[in-house]
């Protein structure tokens, strides 16, 4: 299995878990932590493509403070169910 295939499979499993738990009234969030901003952007693109209904948010240090704050607010309000960030 390639890295791209593994990433897609992980996204699929995350989506299944979030959906299953939501049906059972368990309102969870998911986080993907990456080592670099470049990798976080790649992973975010995969989640955005595979799980658009989760409205994945991205947070990293090269974003403006306003953009980071807005993305975190979307997560806290459950508008977004998934966040991709950089392990800093």
N, C-alpha and C positions, 0 to 999 in steps of 0.2 A: 504494500500500500504506500503510495506517495504521501508526502507531507500535505499536499493540497487535498488529497482524498481523505486523509486523517482529519484535517481541519473541518472539512465538510461533514464528516461523520460525527465529529464531536458537536458541531453546531446542531445537527439533526437530533442528537440525543439530549442536548440541553433544551431544545424546543419541545421535545416529547415530555420531558420532565416538568418543565414550566406549565405546559398545557394540562398534563395529568393532575398536577398539584392544584392548579387553578380550579379545575372541575370539582376537586374535593375541598374547595374553599380554603386552600393553603396558599396564601398570596406571597410567593417567594420571588426573589430577585436572583440574578446570576451575574458573576463577575469573571472576566477573562483577564488575567494579568500577564503582561508580556515583558520581555527584557529590554526591548528598544521601541522607540516611537515608530520607526519604520514597520516593525513587526505588528505593533498595535494597530496601525492603519490597515495593514493587510488583513488581520483578523477581524477588525471592525467591518471591512468590506464584505467578508464572507458572511458574518452574522447579519449584516444589512440585506444581503442577497437572499440568504436562506431563511431568515426569521424577521421579515419586515413588520409583522404584527407585534413583535416585541420592541420595536423602535429602539434599536441599540444606540447607546450613547458612547462617546469617546472622550477620554480625559487624558491629557498629557501636558508637560511643562511648556511646550512651544505654543500652546493655545493662549488666547488672552484670558485674563482673570474672569471677565464677563462670560466668555464662552464656557469656561470650566464650570463656573457657578451655575449657569443656565442648564448645562448638561447634568450636573449633580441634582439640581432642583427637579428636573424631569424624572430622575431616578427616585428621589424621595417621594414624589407625588404618584409614583407608579405609572406615569405616562410612558416611561421607558421601563422595561423589565430586565434589561441587561446592560451592563457597562463593560467597556474594554478600556483598560488603563495600563500604565507602565509601572513596573515594579521599581520604585525609586529609592 
